[in-house]
C-alpha cells in the first residue's frame, strides 16, 4: 500500500511547516486527491490515522476533496472529464489524450493551534 509512503512524505511536510511556523498541534488537514492520482482515499485515511500517531497531527481530522481527471485531445482540442488514462476523446474518438488535471495529491490547508 503506497499510501503509507505518501503519508510519511506528507507528515514530513507538516512537521517541517510546524517547525517553520511554530505551531504545536494540527487539528485538521485538508487534502486534495485527483481521481487519476492512483491514491485510494480510504487507504489514505487509514494511513493518516496510523501515520500521525505521536506527531503534531495526532488526532487531527482528515478532509479529502477528490477532483476529476481532465484531458485535452491533441487532435481537436476538446477538454473533457476522464475516468481513466487511456480514454478516447468524446468529441472525435482520437487517442491518446493529454491528461491536464487530476493526477496530483496536494495539501490544501492545515488548521493548527
C-alpha positions as CSV (number, residue, x, y, z in Angstrom):
1,X,0.0,0.0,0.0
2,X,1.8,3.1,-1.2
3,X,-0.5,5.4,0.7
4,X,1.7,4.7,3.8
5,X,4.8,6.1,2.0
6,X,2.7,9.1,0.7
7,X,1.5,9.7,4.3
8,X,5.1,9.6,5.6
9,X,6.1,12.3,3.0
10,X,3.0,14.3,3.9
11,X,3.9,14.1,7.6
12,X,7.4,15.3,6.8
13,X,5.9,18.4,5.1
14,X,3.5,19.0,8.0
15,X,6.2,18.7,10.7
16,X,8.6,21.0,8.7
17,X,5.8,23.6,8.5
18,X,5.3,23.2,12.2
19,X,9.0,24.0,12.8
20,X,8.9,27.0,10.5
21,X,5.6,28.5,11.8
22,X,5.9,27.5,15.4
23,X,2.7,25.6,15.8
24,X,2.4,22.6,18.1
25,X,-0.8,20.8,17.0
26,X,-2.6,20.2,13.8
27,X,-6.4,19.9,14.2
28,X,-7.4,19.4,10.6
29,X,-5.7,18.6,7.3
30,X,-7.5,19.2,4.0
31,X,-6.1,17.1,1.2
32,X,-6.9,17.3,-2.5
33,X,-6.6,14.0,-4.3
34,X,-7.1,13.7,-8.1
35,X,-9.0,10.7,-9.3
36,X,-6.2,9.8,-11.6
37,X,-3.5,10.1,-8.9
38,X,-3.7,6.4,-8.0
39,X,-4.4,7.1,-4.4
40,X,-7.3,5.3,-2.6
41,X,-9.0,7.8,-0.3
42,X,-10.0,5.2,2.2
43,X,-6.5,3.7,2.3
44,X,-5.1,7.3,2.8
45,X,-7.5,7.8,5.8
46,X,-6.2,4.6,7.3
47,X,-2.5,5.6,6.6
48,X,-3.2,9.0,8.2
49,X,-4.7,7.6,11.4
50,X,-1.7,5.2,11.8
51,X,1.0,7.5,10.5
52,X,0.2,10.6,12.6
53,X,0.5,8.8,15.9
54,X,3.0,10.6,18.2
55,X,3.2,13.6,15.8
56,X,1.9,17.2,15.6
57,X,-1.0,15.8,13.6
58,X,-2.1,13.1,16.0
59,X,-5.9,13.2,16.4
60,X,-6.3,15.6,13.5
61,X,-9.3,15.4,11.2
62,X,-8.5,14.5,7.6
63,X,-10.7,16.1,5.0
64,X,-10.3,14.7,1.5
65,X,-11.5,16.6,-1.6
66,X,-11.5,14.5,-4.7
67,X,-11.0,16.2,-8.1
68,X,-12.0,15.0,-11.5
69,X,-9.5,13.9,-14.1
70,X,-9.4,16.1,-17.2
71,X,-7.9,15.5,-20.6
72,X,-7.3,17.6,-23.7
73,X,-7.4,16.0,-27.1
74,X,-4.4,17.0,-29.2
75,X,-6.4,16.3,-32.4
76,X,-9.4,18.5,-31.9
77,X,-8.6,20.5,-28.7
78,X,-11.7,19.3,-26.8
79,X,-11.3,19.2,-23.0
80,X,-13.4,16.8,-21.0
81,X,-13.5,14.8,-17.8
82,X,-12.0,11.3,-17.9
83,X,-12.1,8.4,-15.6
84,X,-9.0,6.6,-16.9
85,X,-5.8,7.5,-18.6
86,X,-6.5,5.8,-22.0
87,X,-9.9,7.0,-22.8
88,X,-10.7,8.1,-26.4
89,X,-11.8,11.7,-27.0
90,X,-15.6,12.0,-26.6
91,X,-15.7,14.5,-29.5
92,X,-13.6,12.9,-32.2
93,X,-12.6,9.4,-30.8
94,X,-8.8,10.1,-31.1
95,X,-6.3,8.6,-28.6
96,X,-4.2,9.2,-26.6
97,X,-5.4,12.3,-24.9
98,X,-3.2,14.6,-22.8
99,X,-4.1,14.5,-19.1
100,X,-4.3,18.1,-17.8
101,X,-5.7,17.6,-14.3
102,X,-6.5,15.1,-11.7
103,X,-3.1,13.4,-11.3
104,X,-1.9,15.1,-8.1
105,X,-2.3,15.0,-4.3
106,X,-1.9,18.3,-2.6
107,X,-2.2,19.5,1.0
108,X,-4.7,22.4,0.6
109,X,-4.7,23.6,4.2
110,X,-3.8,22.9,7.8
111,X,-5.8,24.1,10.8
112,X,-3.3,24.5,13.7
113,X,-3.0,25.6,17.3
